[in-house]
Amino acid sequence: MGQLCFLFAILLVLVHVKAVRHIEAKYECGKACRNKHKGEEEASDCYRRMCSGL
């Protein structure tokens, strides 16, 4: 039973790390779009094209 709890805890940590990396990747992509494009509409288009697949 203790091994099952240990494996479940490891699984939770791995899922959390993956989620955090996903959020960071989307944030960095959005930041790059905002830096590259001055207009809000251009930045939004860039975000939709480049960041939606992350």
PDB file as gemmi writes it, atoms N, CA and C in Angstrom:
CRYST1    1.000    1.000    1.000  90.00  90.00  90.00 P 1                      
ATOM      1  N   MET A   1       0.828  -1.201   0.000  1.00  0.00           N  
ATOM      2  CA  MET A   1       0.000   0.000   0.000  1.00  0.00           C  
ATOM      3  C   MET A   1       0.864   1.253   0.000  1.00  0.00           C  
ATOM      4  N   GLY A   2       1.969   1.224   0.741  1.00  0.00           N  
ATOM      5  CA  GLY A   2       2.865   2.379   0.789  1.00  0.00           C  
ATOM      6  C   GLY A   2       3.510   2.650  -0.555  1.00  0.00           C  
ATOM      7  N   GLN A   3       3.804   1.588  -1.311  1.00  0.00           N  
ATOM      8  CA  GLN A   3       4.396   1.767  -2.637  1.00  0.00           C  
ATOM      9  C   GLN A   3       3.408   2.431  -3.585  1.00  0.00           C  
ATOM     10  N   LEU A   4       2.138   2.081  -3.468  1.00  0.00           N  
ATOM     11  CA  LEU A   4       1.110   2.670  -4.312  1.00  0.00           C  
ATOM     12  C   LEU A   4       0.988   4.166  -4.040  1.00  0.00           C  
ATOM     13  N   CYS A   5       0.996   4.556  -2.779  1.00  0.00           N  
ATOM     14  CA  CYS A   5       0.938   5.978  -2.424  1.00  0.00           C  
ATOM     15  C   CYS A   5       2.172   6.719  -2.944  1.00  0.00           C  
ATOM     16  N   PHE A   6       3.322   6.089  -2.832  1.00  0.00           N  
ATOM     17  CA  PHE A   6       4.562   6.691  -3.312  1.00  0.00           C  
ATOM     18  C   PHE A   6       4.506   6.913  -4.827  1.00  0.00           C  
ATOM     19  N   LEU A   7       4.045   5.910  -5.570  1.00  0.00           N  
ATOM     20  CA  LEU A   7       3.935   6.037  -7.019  1.00  0.00           C  
ATOM     21  C   LEU A   7       2.918   7.111  -7.402  1.00  0.00           C  
ATOM     22  N   PHE A   8       1.822   7.187  -6.678  1.00  0.00           N  
ATOM     23  CA  PHE A   8       0.810   8.209  -6.934  1.00  0.00           C  
ATOM     24  C   PHE A   8       1.379   9.601  -6.683  1.00  0.00           C  
ATOM     25  N   ALA A   9       2.171   9.751  -5.628  1.00  0.00           N  
ATOM     26  CA  ALA A   9       2.793  11.039  -5.325  1.00  0.00           C  
ATOM     27  C   ALA A   9       3.769  11.449  -6.431  1.00  0.00           C  
ATOM     28  N   ILE A  10       4.541  10.510  -6.926  1.00  0.00           N  
ATOM     29  CA  ILE A  10       5.475  10.800  -8.023  1.00  0.00           C  
ATOM     30  C   ILE A  10       4.697  11.212  -9.278  1.00  0.00           C  
ATOM     31  N   LEU A  11       3.613  10.508  -9.562  1.00  0.00           N  
ATOM     32  CA  LEU A  11       2.780  10.840 -10.715  1.00  0.00           C  
ATOM     33  C   LEU A  11       2.224  12.260 -10.602  1.00  0.00           C  
ATOM     34  N   LEU A  12       1.767  12.638  -9.418  1.00  0.00           N  
ATOM     35  CA  LEU A  12       1.256  13.996  -9.211  1.00  0.00           C  
ATOM     36  C   LEU A  12       2.337  15.045  -9.451  1.00  0.00           C  
ATOM     37  N   VAL A  13       3.534  14.784  -8.974  1.00  0.00           N  
ATOM     38  CA  VAL A  13       4.645  15.722  -9.175  1.00  0.00           C  
ATOM     39  C   VAL A  13       4.954  15.862 -10.661  1.00  0.00           C  
ATOM     40  N   LEU A  14       4.998  14.761 -11.385  1.00  0.00           N  
ATOM     41  CA  LEU A  14       5.299  14.811 -12.820  1.00  0.00           C  
ATOM     42  C   LEU A  14       4.230  15.580 -13.593  1.00  0.00           C  
ATOM     43  N   VAL A  15       2.971  15.357 -13.262  1.00  0.00           N  
ATOM     44  CA  VAL A  15       1.880  16.081 -13.920  1.00  0.00           C  
ATOM     45  C   VAL A  15       1.978  17.570 -13.613  1.00  0.00           C  
ATOM     46  N   HIS A  16       2.296  17.916 -12.378  1.00  0.00           N  
ATOM     47  CA  HIS A  16       2.428  19.319 -11.989  1.00  0.00           C  
ATOM     48  C   HIS A  16       3.570  19.993 -12.755  1.00  0.00           C  
ATOM     49  N   VAL A  17       4.723  19.329 -12.847  1.00  0.00           N  
ATOM     50  CA  VAL A  17       5.874  19.889 -13.554  1.00  0.00           C  
ATOM     51  C   VAL A  17       5.540  20.110 -15.028  1.00  0.00           C  
ATOM     52  N   LYS A  18       4.855  19.140 -15.628  1.00  0.00           N  
ATOM     53  CA  LYS A  18       4.470  19.265 -17.037  1.00  0.00           C  
ATOM     54  C   LYS A  18       3.518  20.445 -17.224  1.00  0.00           C  
ATOM     55  N   ALA A  19       2.575  20.622 -16.325  1.00  0.00           N  
ATOM     56  CA  ALA A  19       1.628  21.732 -16.426  1.00  0.00           C  
ATOM     57  C   ALA A  19       2.339  23.072 -16.279  1.00  0.00           C  
ATOM     58  N   VAL A  20       3.269  23.167 -15.355  1.00  0.00           N  
ATOM     59  CA  VAL A  20       4.008  24.415 -15.148  1.00  0.00           C  
ATOM     60  C   VAL A  20       4.838  24.757 -16.382  1.00  0.00           C  
ATOM     61  N   ARG A  21       5.493  23.765 -16.965  1.00  0.00           N  
ATOM     62  CA  ARG A  21       6.288  24.007 -18.176  1.00  0.00           C  
ATOM     63  C   ARG A  21       5.405  24.450 -19.324  1.00  0.00           C  
ATOM     64  N   HIS A  22       4.211  23.879 -19.432  1.00  0.00           N  
ATOM     65  CA  HIS A  22       3.264  24.253 -20.481  1.00  0.00           C  
ATOM     66  C   HIS A  22       2.857  25.724 -20.328  1.00  0.00           C  
ATOM     67  N   ILE A  23       2.554  26.127 -19.111  1.00  0.00           N  
ATOM     68  CA  ILE A  23       2.167  27.512 -18.843  1.00  0.00           C  
ATOM     69  C   ILE A  23       3.327  28.453 -19.146  1.00  0.00           C  
ATOM     70  N   GLU A  24       4.530  28.083 -18.733  1.00  0.00           N  
ATOM     71  CA  GLU A  24       5.708  28.917 -19.004  1.00  0.00           C  
ATOM     72  C   GLU A  24       5.953  29.058 -20.503  1.00  0.00           C  
ATOM     73  N   ALA A  25       5.784  27.985 -21.253  1.00  0.00           N  
ATOM     74  CA  ALA A  25       5.998  28.026 -22.700  1.00  0.00           C  
ATOM     75  C   ALA A  25       4.993  28.958 -23.369  1.00  0.00           C  
ATOM     76  N   LYS A  26       3.725  28.891 -22.953  1.00  0.00           N  
ATOM     77  CA  LYS A  26       2.713  29.777 -23.526  1.00  0.00           C  
ATOM     78  C   LYS A  26       3.013  31.235 -23.163  1.00  0.00           C  
ATOM     79  N   TYR A  27       3.464  31.485 -21.947  1.00  0.00           N  
ATOM     80  CA  TYR A  27       3.800  32.842 -21.516  1.00  0.00           C  
ATOM     81  C   TYR A  27       4.956  33.394 -22.336  1.00  0.00           C  
ATOM     82  N   GLU A  28       6.000  32.602 -22.510  1.00  0.00           N  
ATOM     83  CA  GLU A  28       7.170  33.049 -23.284  1.00  0.00           C  
ATOM     84  C   GLU A  28       6.800  33.295 -24.740  1.00  0.00           C  
ATOM     85  N   CYS A  29       5.975  32.451 -25.301  1.00  0.00           N  
ATOM     86  CA  CYS A  29       5.532  32.628 -26.681  1.00  0.00           C  
ATOM     87  C   CYS A  29       4.734  33.929 -26.811  1.00  0.00           C  
ATOM     88  N   GLY A  30       3.833  34.164 -25.888  1.00  0.00           N  
ATOM     89  CA  GLY A  30       3.045  35.403 -25.901  1.00  0.00           C  
ATOM     90  C   GLY A  30       3.917  36.632 -25.734  1.00  0.00           C  
ATOM     91  N   LYS A  31       4.909  36.530 -24.877  1.00  0.00           N  
ATOM     92  CA  LYS A  31       5.833  37.647 -24.669  1.00  0.00           C  
ATOM     93  C   LYS A  31       6.610  37.937 -25.955  1.00  0.00           C  
ATOM     94  N   ALA A  32       7.043  36.894 -26.645  1.00  0.00           N  
ATOM     95  CA  ALA A  32       7.764  37.077 -27.907  1.00  0.00           C  
ATOM     96  C   ALA A  32       6.862  37.744 -28.946  1.00  0.00           C  
ATOM     97  N   CYS A  33       5.599  37.355 -28.998  1.00  0.00           N  
ATOM     98  CA  CYS A  33       4.664  37.983 -29.943  1.00  0.00           C  
ATOM     99  C   CYS A  33       4.467  39.458 -29.613  1.00  0.00           C  
ATOM    100  N   ARG A  34       4.342  39.782 -28.344  1.00  0.00           N  
ATOM    101  CA  ARG A  34       4.149  41.182 -27.954  1.00  0.00           C  
ATOM    102  C   ARG A  34       5.388  42.015 -28.268  1.00  0.00           C  
ATOM    103  N   ASN A  35       6.564  41.435 -28.120  1.00  0.00           N  
ATOM    104  CA  ASN A  35       7.797  42.162 -28.421  1.00  0.00           C  
ATOM    105  C   ASN A  35       7.986  42.352 -29.921  1.00  0.00           C  
ATOM    106  N   LYS A  36       7.578  41.361 -30.688  1.00  0.00           N  
ATOM    107  CA  LYS A  36       7.787  41.397 -32.138  1.00  0.00           C  
ATOM    108  C   LYS A  36       6.788  42.323 -32.835  1.00  0.00           C  
ATOM    109  N   HIS A  37       5.544  42.323 -32.363  1.00  0.00           N  
ATOM    110  CA  HIS A  37       4.477  43.093 -33.013  1.00  0.00           C  
ATOM    111  C   HIS A  37       4.040  44.226 -32.091  1.00  0.00           C  
ATOM    112  N   LYS A  38       4.018  45.422 -32.634  1.00  0.00           N  
ATOM    113  CA  LYS A  38       3.673  46.593 -31.817  1.00  0.00           C  
ATOM    114  C   LYS A  38       2.169  46.708 -31.596  1.00  0.00           C  
ATOM    115  N   GLY A  39       1.374  46.406 -32.626  1.00  0.00           N  
ATOM    116  CA  GLY A  39      -0.077  46.543 -32.493  1.00  0.00           C  
ATOM    117  C   GLY A  39      -0.700  45.388 -31.742  1.00  0.00           C  
ATOM    118  N   GLU A  40      -1.784  45.659 -31.029  1.00  0.00           N  
ATOM    119  CA  GLU A  40      -2.480  44.632 -30.243  1.00  0.00           C  
ATOM    120  C   GLU A  40      -3.070  43.557 -31.154  1.00  0.00           C  
ATOM    121  N   GLU A  41      -3.630  43.979 -32.285  1.00  0.00           N  
ATOM    122  CA  GLU A  41      -4.248  43.023 -33.200  1.00  0.00           C  
ATOM    123  C   GLU A  41      -3.193  42.101 -33.816  1.00  0.00           C  
ATOM    124  N   GLU A  42      -2.046  42.657 -34.206  1.00  0.00           N  
ATOM    125  CA  GLU A  42      -0.968  41.841 -34.772  1.00  0.00           C  
ATOM    126  C   GLU A  42      -0.441  40.851 -33.740  1.00  0.00           C  
ATOM    127  N   ALA A  43      -0.289  41.312 -32.507  1.00  0.00           N  
ATOM    128  CA  ALA A  43       0.191  40.433 -31.436  1.00  0.00           C  
ATOM    129  C   ALA A  43      -0.813  39.307 -31.175  1.00  0.00           C  
ATOM    130  N   SER A  44      -2.098  39.625 -31.230  1.00  0.00           N  
ATOM    131  CA  SER A  44      -3.131  38.607 -31.022  1.00  0.00           C  
ATOM    132  C   SER A  44      -3.104  37.567 -32.129  1.00  0.00           C  
ATOM    133  N   ASP A  45      -2.939  38.031 -33.376  1.00  0.00           N  
ATOM    134  CA  ASP A  45      -2.842  37.088 -34.493  1.00  0.00           C  
ATOM    135  C   ASP A  45      -1.631  36.179 -34.336  1.00  0.00           C  
ATOM    136  N   CYS A  46      -0.503  36.765 -33.964  1.00  0.00           N  
ATOM    137  CA  CYS A  46       0.726  36.001 -33.741  1.00  0.00           C  
ATOM    138  C   CYS A  46       0.488  34.945 -32.658  1.00  0.00           C  
ATOM    139  N   TYR A  47      -0.150  35.350 -31.569  1.00  0.00           N  
ATOM    140  CA  TYR A  47      -0.401  34.424 -30.460  1.00  0.00           C  
ATOM    141  C   TYR A  47      -1.280  33.263 -30.911  1.00  0.00           C  
ATOM    142  N   ARG A  48      -2.344  33.583 -31.653  1.00  0.00           N  
ATOM    143  CA  ARG A  48      -3.240  32.525 -32.132  1.00  0.00           C  
ATOM    144  C   ARG A  48      -2.507  31.552 -33.049  1.00  0.00           C  
ATOM    145  N   ARG A  49      -1.679  32.083 -33.947  1.00  0.00           N  
ATOM    146  CA  ARG A  49      -0.971  31.223 -34.902  1.00  0.00           C  
ATOM    147  C   ARG A  49       0.143  30.421 -34.239  1.00  0.00           C  
ATOM    148  N   MET A  50       0.961  31.093 -33.431  1.00  0.00           N  
ATOM    149  CA  MET A  50       2.189  30.472 -32.934  1.00  0.00           C  
ATOM    150  C   MET A  50       2.022  29.741 -31.602  1.00  0.00           C  
ATOM    151  N   CYS A  51       1.163  30.228 -30.745  1.00  0.00           N  
ATOM    152  CA  CYS A  51       1.123  29.721 -29.367  1.00  0.00           C  
ATOM    153  C   CYS A  51      -0.034  28.770 -29.083  1.00  0.00           C  
ATOM    154  N   SER A  52      -1.024  28.721 -29.959  1.00  0.00           N  
ATOM    155  CA  SER A  52      -2.200  27.902 -29.653  1.00  0.00           C  
ATOM    156  C   SER A  52      -1.880  26.413 -29.654  1.00  0.00           C  
ATOM    157  N   GLY A  53      -0.860  25.996 -30.396  1.00  0.00           N  
ATOM    158  CA  GLY A  53      -0.517  24.579 -30.457  1.00  0.00           C  
ATOM    159  C   GLY A  53       0.341  24.089 -29.308  1.00  0.00           C  
ATOM    160  N   LEU A  54       0.763  24.986 -28.430  1.00  0.00           N  
ATOM    161  CA  LEU A  54       1.638  24.577 -27.324  1.00  0.00           C  
ATOM    162  C   LEU A  54       0.875  23.836 -26.256  1.00  0.00           C  
TER     163      LEU A  54                                                      
END                                                                             
